C-alpha cells in the first residue's frame, strides 16, 4: 500500500527469518519469488539485478546486508519507460521473528524515493511479489492429496 511517499507491505511468513531473508539474497530464491533470471552479488556494494519479465531488468546495489534481520538495496529499471532509473530509489526489508520458536517471520518492505506517478505501478508489483512470496514459503501438507 502507498503510505505518504513510500510503498509499504507487511506480512507474516511461515518460515524462520533466515529463510525469508534468503528470498532477497539468493539467486534461485529470488527467481522463485519474482522474475525470470537474477544476477546477485550479495554484500554491501554488491549487484542487485533481476529480469522481471523478458527484456525488463531491475537493477541496483546492496547497501545493507544484515543476515537474518535486514537487507536494503537501491532499485530502478534499465528501461526508461519505467520512469525509475537504476539506483534512484531505495528498498528496505526487515525480518522479525514473531514466535518464540522462530518458525514465523514478520516481513516489512518499504520502497521509498519513487516519483508519485510511479508509485501505483510499483505498489502493484510489490503486492504481487509479496503474495507470491507468501505462497512459495507456505508449508506443504504432504499427508493429503
C-alpha positions in Angstrom: 0.0 0.0 0.0 1.1 3.5 -0.6 1.8 5.4 2.6 2.8 9.0 2.1 5.9 9.0 -0.1 6.6 5.3 0.2 5.2 1.9 -0.6 4.9 -0.4 2.4 4.0 -4.1 2.5 3.9 -6.2 5.6 3.1 -9.9 6.0 3.8 -12.9 8.2 5.6 -15.8 6.5 5.5 -19.3 8.0 9.3 -19.6 7.9 12.3 -18.5 10.0 13.7 -15.1 9.4 16.8 -16.6 7.7 14.6 -18.4 5.1 12.7 -15.2 4.4 15.9 -13.2 4.1 17.2 -15.7 1.5 14.5 -14.7 -0.9 16.3 -11.4 -1.3 19.9 -12.5 -1.4 20.0 -15.9 -3.2 19.6 -16.1 -7.0 17.4 -19.1 -7.1 15.1 -17.9 -4.3 14.7 -14.5 -5.9 13.8 -16.0 -9.2 11.2 -18.2 -7.5 9.7 -15.1 -6.0 9.9 -12.7 -8.9 11.2 -12.6 -12.4 12.8 -15.0 -14.8 16.5 -14.5 -14.0 18.7 -12.8 -11.5 22.3 -11.7 -11.1 23.2 -11.0 -7.5 26.5 -10.2 -5.7 25.3 -10.2 -2.1 27.2 -7.9 0.2 27.5 -4.2 0.7 28.0 -2.6 -2.7 27.2 -5.8 -4.5 25.0 -6.1 -7.6 21.2 -6.5 -7.3 19.7 -7.2 -10.7 16.8 -9.3 -11.9 14.8 -9.7 -15.1 11.2 -9.2 -14.1 9.8 -10.2 -17.5 11.7 -10.9 -20.7 13.7 -7.8 -21.5 12.7 -5.8 -18.4 15.6 -5.5 -15.9 15.5 -4.1 -12.4 19.0 -3.0 -11.2 20.6 -1.6 -8.1 23.1 -2.4 -5.4 23.0 -3.8 -1.9 23.5 -1.1 0.7 22.8 -3.1 3.9 23.0 -6.9 4.3 22.5 -7.9 7.9 21.5 -11.6 8.0 18.8 -12.5 9.0 17.3 -9.2 10.1 17.6 -6.6 7.3 18.5 -6.1 3.7 18.5 -2.8 1.8 19.2 -2.0 -1.8 18.9 0.7 -4.4 16.4 0.0 -7.0 15.5 1.1 -10.6 14.8 -0.1 -14.1 17.1 -0.2 -17.1 14.2 0.6 -19.4 13.5 4.4 -19.5 9.7 3.9 -19.9 9.6 2.6 -16.3 10.4 6.1 -15.0 12.8 4.9 -12.3 16.5 4.8 -13.4 18.7 2.2 -11.7 19.8 3.2 -8.2 17.3 6.1 -7.8 15.0 4.6 -5.3 15.6 2.6 -2.1 14.1 -0.6 -0.7 14.5 -1.7 2.9 13.2 -5.1 4.0 13.2 -6.2 7.7 12.6 -9.7 9.1 11.4 -10.1 12.7 10.6 -13.4 14.3 7.0 -13.5 15.6 7.1 -16.6 17.8 9.5 -17.9 20.4 10.4 -20.8 18.2 11.5 -18.7 15.2 9.1 -20.5 12.8 7.4 -17.4 11.6 8.6 -14.0 10.4 7.1 -10.6 10.1 8.4 -9.2 6.8 8.2 -5.4 6.3 9.2 -4.0 2.9 9.4 -0.2 2.4 10.2 1.3 -1.0 11.0 5.0 -1.0 12.3 7.5 -3.4 9.8 6.9 -6.1 8.1 9.8 -8.0 4.4 10.0 -7.2 3.4 8.9 -10.8 5.4 5.7 -10.5 4.2 4.6 -7.0 0.9 2.9 -8.2 2.7 0.6 -10.6 5.3 -0.3 -8.1 2.7 -0.9 -5.4 1.0 -3.4 -7.8 4.4 -5.1 -8.5 5.3 -5.4 -4.8 1.8 -6.7 -4.0 2.3 -9.5 -6.5 5.8 -10.2 -5.2 4.8 -10.5 -1.5 1.7 -12.6 -2.4 3.9 -14.9 -4.4 6.5 -15.0 -1.6 3.7 -16.0 0.8 2.7 -18.8 -1.5 6.1 -20.3 -2.0 7.0 -20.2 1.7 3.8 -21.8 2.8 4.4 -25.2 4.4 3.0 -28.1 2.3 0.8 -30.7 3.7 2.5 -33.9 2.4 0.0 -36.1 4.1 -3.0 -35.2 2.0 -3.6 -35.3 -1.8 
